[in-house]
């Protein structure tokens, strides 16, 4: 359940990319636009939270799939996600 925040910060990082680091439960956001490298690290993000975020972005009412480019690269990434999710479901259901 989402709780109200005590503070809010907004950042704009041009051409941002993000990755999850399991060693310290953090999300790293970085960009490298026009030679100016910018980074942001958010700690306290568990793997389960990342999984829920992925679910919300793909399955919410106004999901991200309605807004992404329909190109070969994105289709290939979707196939990769389906393959890994299918493996997760099959190996988890078996237990």
C-alpha positions as CSV (number, residue, x, y, z in Angstrom):
1,X,0.0,0.0,0.0
2,X,1.4,3.4,-0.9
3,X,1.8,5.8,2.0
4,X,1.9,9.6,1.7
5,X,5.4,11.0,1.3
6,X,7.0,13.5,3.7
7,X,9.0,15.0,0.9
8,X,9.0,14.9,-2.9
9,X,12.0,15.4,-5.2
10,X,11.8,15.7,-9.0
11,X,14.7,15.2,-11.3
12,X,15.0,15.4,-15.1
13,X,17.8,13.3,-16.4
14,X,17.9,13.4,-20.2
15,X,18.0,10.0,-21.9
16,X,17.8,8.3,-18.5
17,X,18.3,4.6,-18.1
18,X,17.9,2.6,-14.9
19,X,19.0,-0.7,-13.4
20,X,18.5,-2.6,-10.1
21,X,21.4,-3.5,-7.9
22,X,20.6,-6.4,-5.6
23,X,23.8,-6.0,-3.5
24,X,22.4,-2.9,-1.8
25,X,18.7,-3.0,-2.8
26,X,18.9,0.1,-4.9
27,X,17.8,1.6,-8.2
28,X,20.5,3.5,-10.2
29,X,19.3,6.0,-12.7
30,X,21.8,7.5,-15.0
31,X,22.0,9.6,-18.2
32,X,24.8,10.7,-20.5
33,X,23.3,13.4,-22.7
34,X,25.7,15.8,-24.4
35,X,28.7,14.6,-22.4
36,X,27.1,15.6,-19.1
37,X,26.9,12.5,-16.9
38,X,24.1,12.6,-14.3
39,X,23.3,9.9,-11.8
40,X,20.8,9.2,-9.1
41,X,20.7,6.3,-6.6
42,X,17.6,5.3,-4.6
43,X,18.3,2.8,-1.8
44,X,15.8,0.6,0.0
45,X,14.2,-0.8,-3.1
46,X,13.8,-4.6,-2.8
47,X,13.6,-7.1,-5.7
48,X,9.9,-7.6,-4.9
49,X,9.3,-3.8,-5.2
50,X,11.1,-3.8,-8.6
51,X,8.9,-6.8,-9.7
52,X,5.7,-4.9,-8.6
53,X,6.9,-1.8,-10.5
54,X,7.4,-3.8,-13.6
55,X,3.9,-5.3,-13.2
56,X,2.3,-1.9,-12.7
57,X,4.0,-0.4,-15.7
58,X,2.9,-3.2,-17.9
59,X,-0.6,-4.0,-16.5
60,X,-2.0,-0.8,-15.1
61,X,-5.0,0.9,-16.8
62,X,-2.7,3.3,-18.7
63,X,0.1,0.9,-19.2
64,X,3.4,1.7,-20.9
65,X,2.8,-0.6,-23.8
66,X,0.3,1.9,-25.2
67,X,3.1,4.5,-25.4
68,X,6.2,2.6,-26.5
69,X,7.5,2.4,-30.1
70,X,6.5,-0.7,-31.9
71,X,9.8,-1.6,-33.4
72,X,11.9,-4.8,-33.7
73,X,14.1,-4.0,-30.7
74,X,11.1,-3.5,-28.4
75,X,9.4,-6.6,-29.7
76,X,12.6,-8.6,-29.1
77,X,12.8,-7.3,-25.5
78,X,9.1,-8.2,-25.0
79,X,9.8,-11.7,-26.2
80,X,12.8,-11.9,-23.7
81,X,10.5,-10.8,-20.9
82,X,7.9,-13.3,-21.8
83,X,10.4,-16.1,-21.9
84,X,11.8,-15.2,-18.5
85,X,8.4,-14.7,-16.9
86,X,7.2,-18.0,-18.3
87,X,10.3,-19.8,-16.8
88,X,9.6,-18.1,-13.4
89,X,5.9,-19.2,-13.5
90,X,6.7,-22.7,-14.5
91,X,9.5,-23.2,-11.9
92,X,7.5,-21.5,-9.2
93,X,4.2,-23.4,-9.9
94,X,6.2,-26.7,-9.7
95,X,7.2,-26.1,-6.1
